[in-house]
Amino acid sequence: MNLFAVTSAIVYSTEDKHKVEKVIKDHGATVTEFLDLTVGDSHHYSYLITMTYDSHTIGGFIKDLNGVVPYITNDSFGFSIVYEEEEFKRSPLFNIRSIGNKADLYLQKPKIKLEKFCDLCNRKKYMEDQNITIDVNKLMKNPIMFVNHFFVVSENLANLLRESDLTGYNLIQVLHKGRKEAKIRGYQIMPTNVLPKQCIPDDFLSDPYILNQDRRCTECKLGGHRFPPYYYNPNDIKEVLDFNFTYENKSSDYVYRNTLVSRRVIDFFVNENYLINVVRNTNTWGEKDWVLEPILFNADC
């Protein structure tokens, strides 16, 4: 696994342009995207910058970049992870990060049941014993979607799942709300298996740039946009089902548990022609490309 820090910078003079490029060069960073938005005498240069992440050296990069672009802070860069081929081959579980880059594949329905999760930050948790309500007819065009961070599939795909030998899930019929009467049925894939606690390396657990994010709660430890990859003790996942909830929670607009699926699930979607292509770089994925993250192993727990 290769871990990178990604940030952006915008400057408005050729003098600052040269300064930024010197900082980038001095720290061995890479410009992954550069836009010259200059119009007439109004200079405007935009950078997307990537550098190998190291919590001990990233501070110097931020400090020097701040000398040119004052708004760069500890909280203004994110992680980019590039997994090795061997990590994909040996991983028994995957996080399906993306099923394509079309916005209509991802639905957030505001009328959902939530319960209090943290008294300090007032985050609320998704209540799993509820039916998702969507315009089910959308599944005619997109047979698989993410709704409130959960998989929702068309009736045809649900029937194929029933005929398979995949394990660890229930199919829960979603409710319909739309202008037209529902022509098909839709089903939420609800995992029934909860994985053991993760075995995250100490380097991540004590990383100051993870711990000190502005949006991270000091009580429940949720929030922010930098968090470790999925790590497990290999002895804890010798026997897993095909659909699994993580023990840990994640947070976006509310708290929920993520779903990790087995390689057999990936093969199922491939064989049924719902998964055409897998990519590993989220900067280049297309409308029908899926982005997968493998789990990693740590035996130190």
C-alpha positions as CSV (number, residue, x, y, z in Angstrom):
1,M,0.0,0.0,0.0
2,N,1.2,3.5,-0.9
3,L,-0.2,6.4,1.1
4,F,-0.3,9.9,-0.4
5,A,-1.4,13.3,0.8
6,V,-3.4,15.3,-1.6
7,T,-4.1,19.1,-1.4
8,S,-4.8,22.0,-3.7
9,A,-3.4,25.5,-4.0
10,I,-4.5,28.6,-5.9
11,V,-2.3,31.6,-6.6
12,Y,-2.9,34.9,-8.4
13,S,0.5,36.1,-9.5
14,T,3.4,34.7,-11.6
15,E,5.7,35.4,-8.6
16,D,3.6,33.1,-6.3
17,K,3.4,30.6,-9.1
18,H,7.2,30.2,-9.0
19,K,7.2,30.1,-5.2
20,V,4.6,27.3,-5.1
21,E,6.4,25.3,-7.7
22,K,9.7,25.6,-5.7
23,V,8.0,24.3,-2.5
24,I,6.6,21.4,-4.5
25,K,10.0,20.6,-5.9
26,D,11.8,21.0,-2.6
27,H,9.5,18.5,-0.9
28,G,9.4,15.9,-3.7
29,A,5.7,16.5,-4.3
30,T,4.0,16.0,-7.7
31,V,1.6,18.3,-9.5
32,T,-1.2,15.9,-10.6
33,E,-3.3,18.7,-12.1
34,F,-2.5,22.2,-13.2
35,L,-4.9,24.8,-14.6
36,D,-3.9,28.1,-16.0
37,L,-7.1,30.2,-15.6
38,T,-5.5,33.5,-16.4
39,V,-7.7,36.0,-18.2
40,G,-5.9,39.1,-19.6
41,D,-3.8,40.6,-16.8
42,S,-5.7,38.7,-14.1
43,H,-3.4,35.8,-13.2
44,H,-5.0,32.7,-11.8
45,Y,-3.2,29.3,-11.3
46,S,-4.7,26.2,-9.7
47,Y,-2.7,23.2,-8.5
48,L,-3.7,19.7,-7.3
49,I,-0.6,18.4,-5.4
50,T,0.2,14.9,-4.3
51,M,3.1,13.8,-2.1
52,T,4.0,10.6,-0.3
53,Y,2.4,10.8,3.2
54,D,4.5,10.8,6.3
55,S,3.2,12.4,9.5
56,H,6.7,13.4,10.5
57,T,7.5,15.4,7.4
58,I,4.1,16.6,6.2
59,G,4.3,19.5,8.7
60,G,7.3,21.1,6.9
61,F,5.5,20.9,3.6
62,I,2.4,22.6,5.0
63,K,4.5,25.3,6.7
64,D,6.4,26.1,3.5
65,L,3.3,26.1,1.4
66,N,1.6,28.4,3.9
67,G,4.4,30.9,3.2
68,V,2.8,31.3,-0.3
69,V,-0.8,30.1,0.2
70,P,-1.9,31.0,3.8
71,Y,-5.1,28.9,3.9
72,I,-3.3,25.5,3.7
73,T,-3.8,23.9,7.1
74,N,-3.5,20.5,8.7
75,D,-7.1,19.9,7.8
76,S,-7.0,20.9,4.2
77,F,-5.5,17.8,2.6
78,G,-6.8,14.3,2.2
79,F,-5.5,10.8,1.8
80,S,-5.1,9.0,-1.5
81,I,-4.3,5.3,-1.2
82,V,-2.9,3.1,-4.0
83,Y,-3.1,-0.6,-3.3
84,E,-0.6,-3.2,-4.6
85,E,-1.7,-6.0,-6.9
86,E,-0.8,-8.6,-4.2
87,E,-3.1,-6.9,-1.7
88,F,-6.0,-7.3,-4.1
89,K,-5.1,-10.9,-4.7
90,R,-4.9,-12.0,-1.1
91,S,-7.8,-9.9,0.3
92,P,-10.9,-11.9,1.3
93,L,-13.0,-8.8,1.7
94,F,-13.6,-5.6,-0.2
95,N,-15.1,-2.2,0.4
96,I,-17.0,-1.2,-2.7
97,R,-16.2,2.5,-2.7
98,S,-18.0,3.3,-5.9
99,I,-20.3,1.7,-8.5
100,G,-19.7,4.4,-11.1
101,N,-19.5,8.2,-11.2
102,K,-23.1,9.1,-12.1
103,A,-24.8,11.1,-9.4
104,D,-28.1,9.2,-9.9
105,L,-26.4,6.0,-8.6
106,Y,-26.3,7.5,-5.1
107,L,-29.4,8.6,-3.3
108,Q,-29.8,10.2,0.1
109,K,-33.3,10.2,1.4
110,P,-33.8,12.8,4.1
111,K,-36.8,11.2,5.9
112,I,-35.0,8.4,7.8
113,K,-35.0,7.3,11.4
114,L,-32.0,8.4,13.5
115,E,-31.1,8.0,17.1
116,K,-28.5,9.9,19.2
117,F,-25.0,8.4,18.9
118,C,-22.7,10.9,20.7
119,D,-23.6,13.4,23.4
120,L,-20.6,15.6,22.7
121,C,-20.8,16.2,18.9
122,N,-24.6,15.4,18.7
123,R,-24.1,13.0,15.9
124,K,-27.0,10.7,15.1
125,K,-26.9,7.1,14.1
126,Y,-28.9,5.4,11.3
127,M,-31.5,3.0,12.7
128,E,-31.2,-0.2,10.7
129,D,-34.7,-1.5,11.4
130,Q,-36.4,0.7,8.9
131,N,-37.6,0.4,5.3
132,I,-35.9,2.6,2.7
133,T,-38.3,4.7,0.7
134,I,-37.3,5.7,-2.9
135,D,-38.8,6.0,-6.3
136,V,-38.5,2.3,-7.1
137,N,-38.8,3.0,-10.9
138,K,-35.3,4.4,-10.8
139,L,-34.1,0.8,-10.5
140,M,-35.3,0.1,-14.0
141,K,-32.5,2.3,-15.4
142,N,-30.0,1.5,-12.6
143,P,-30.5,-2.0,-11.2
144,I,-28.1,-1.4,-8.3
145,M,-27.7,1.8,-6.4
146,F,-26.4,3.1,-3.1
147,V,-29.2,4.6,-1.0
148,N,-28.3,6.0,2.4
149,H,-25.0,4.1,2.1
150,F,-26.8,0.7,1.6
151,F,-27.1,-1.4,-1.5
152,V,-30.5,-1.4,-3.1
153,V,-31.1,-3.7,-6.1
154,S,-33.9,-4.3,-8.6
155,E,-36.3,-7.2,-8.3
156,N,-34.5,-9.1,-11.1
157,L,-31.1,-8.8,-9.4
158,A,-32.7,-9.7,-6.0
159,N,-34.0,-12.9,-7.6
160,L,-30.5,-13.7,-8.9
161,L,-29.1,-13.2,-5.4
162,R,-31.7,-15.7,-4.1
163,E,-30.7,-18.3,-6.6
164,S,-27.0,-17.9,-5.7
165,D,-25.3,-19.4,-2.6
166,L,-24.1,-16.1,-1.2
167,T,-24.4,-15.7,2.5
168,G,-24.8,-13.2,5.3
169,Y,-27.7,-11.0,4.1
170,N,-31.4,-10.4,4.1
171,L,-33.4,-8.8,1.3
172,I,-35.8,-6.1,2.6
173,Q,-38.3,-4.7,0.2
174,V,-38.0,-1.0,-0.1
175,L,-41.1,1.3,-0.2
176,H,-42.1,3.2,-3.2
177,K,-42.8,7.0,-3.4
178,G,-42.9,8.6,-6.8
179,R,-45.1,10.3,-9.4
180,K,-45.9,7.0,-11.1
181,E,-47.0,3.7,-9.8
182,A,-44.1,1.3,-9.1
183,K,-43.6,-1.0,-12.1
184,I,-41.0,-3.2,-10.3
185,R,-40.0,-4.0,-6.8
186,G,-36.7,-3.0,-5.1
187,Y,-34.8,-4.6,-2.3
188,Q,-32.2,-3.4,0.2
189,I,-29.3,-5.8,0.9
190,M,-29.1,-5.9,4.7
191,P,-25.9,-7.7,6.0
192,T,-26.6,-10.0,9.0
193,N,-23.0,-10.6,10.0
194,V,-20.9,-8.2,12.0
195,L,-17.1,-8.4,11.7
196,P,-14.8,-8.3,14.7
197,K,-13.0,-5.2,15.7
198,Q,-10.3,-4.0,13.3
199,C,-6.6,-4.3,14.1
200,I,-5.4,-0.8,13.0
201,P,-1.6,-0.2,13.2
202,D,-0.3,2.1,15.9
203,D,1.1,4.5,13.3
204,F,-2.5,5.3,12.3
205,L,-3.9,5.3,15.8
206,S,-1.4,7.9,16.9
207,D,-1.2,9.9,13.7
208,P,-1.6,13.6,14.7
209,Y,-3.2,14.5,11.3
210,I,-5.9,11.9,11.8
211,L,-6.4,12.7,15.5
212,N,-6.5,16.5,15.2
213,Q,-8.8,17.0,12.3
214,D,-11.2,20.0,12.8
215,R,-14.3,17.9,12.2
216,R,-13.2,14.9,14.3
217,C,-15.0,14.4,17.6
218,T,-12.7,13.8,20.6
219,E,-15.3,11.6,22.3
220,C,-16.7,9.3,19.6
221,K,-13.6,9.7,17.3
222,L,-15.8,10.1,14.2
223,G,-15.6,12.9,11.6
224,G,-13.0,14.3,9.3
225,H,-12.0,12.9,5.9
226,R,-8.7,11.2,6.8
227,F,-9.0,7.7,8.3
228,P,-7.0,4.5,8.1
229,P,-7.6,1.7,5.6
230,Y,-9.4,-1.4,6.6
231,Y,-7.0,-3.5,8.7
232,Y,-7.8,-6.9,10.4
233,N,-5.9,-9.6,12.3
234,P,-5.8,-12.5,9.8
235,N,-7.0,-14.9,12.5
236,D,-10.2,-12.9,13.0
237,I,-11.4,-13.2,9.4
238,K,-10.7,-16.8,8.6
239,E,-14.4,-17.5,8.5
240,V,-16.5,-14.6,7.1
241,L,-19.7,-14.5,5.2
242,D,-20.3,-12.8,1.9
243,F,-22.0,-9.7,3.2
244,N,-20.6,-8.2,6.4
245,F,-21.1,-5.1,8.5
246,T,-18.0,-3.6,10.0
247,Y,-18.0,-3.4,13.8
248,E,-16.8,0.2,13.6
249,N,-19.0,3.1,12.6
250,K,-18.4,5.7,9.9
251,S,-19.8,9.2,9.7
252,S,-21.0,11.4,6.9
253,D,-24.3,13.2,7.5
254,Y,-25.1,10.6,10.1
255,V,-23.4,7.5,11.6
256,Y,-23.7,4.1,10.0
257,R,-21.8,0.9,9.6
258,N,-20.1,0.1,6.3
259,T,-20.5,-3.1,4.3
260,L,-17.6,-5.3,3.3
261,V,-18.2,-8.0,0.8
262,S,-16.4,-11.2,-0.2
263,R,-14.6,-11.9,-3.4
264,R,-17.6,-14.2,-4.3
265,V,-19.9,-11.1,-4.3
266,I,-17.6,-9.3,-6.7
267,D,-17.5,-12.4,-8.9
268,F,-21.3,-12.6,-8.8
269,F,-21.7,-9.1,-10.1
270,V,-19.1,-9.7,-12.8
271,N,-20.8,-13.0,-13.9
272,E,-24.2,-11.3,-14.1
273,N,-22.7,-8.4,-16.1
274,Y,-23.5,-5.8,-13.5
275,L,-19.8,-5.1,-12.9
276,I,-17.9,-4.4,-16.2
277,N,-14.7,-2.9,-15.1
278,V,-12.8,-2.4,-11.8
279,V,-10.4,0.5,-11.4
280,R,-8.1,1.4,-8.5
281,N,-7.6,5.1,-9.1
282,T,-10.6,7.2,-8.1
283,N,-9.4,10.1,-10.3
284,T,-10.0,8.2,-13.5
285,W,-13.1,6.0,-12.9
286,G,-16.0,6.3,-15.4
287,E,-19.8,6.0,-15.4
288,K,-19.8,2.2,-15.1
289,D,-16.5,1.6,-13.3
290,W,-16.4,0.1,-9.8
291,V,-13.7,1.2,-7.3
292,L,-12.7,-1.5,-4.8
293,E,-10.6,-1.2,-1.6
294,P,-9.1,-4.5,-0.3
295,I,-8.7,-5.1,3.4
296,L,-5.1,-5.2,4.8
297,F,-3.7,-7.5,7.5
298,N,-2.1,-6.7,10.8
299,A,-1.3,-9.5,13.3
300,D,-0.2,-7.2,16.2
301,C,-3.5,-7.0,18.0
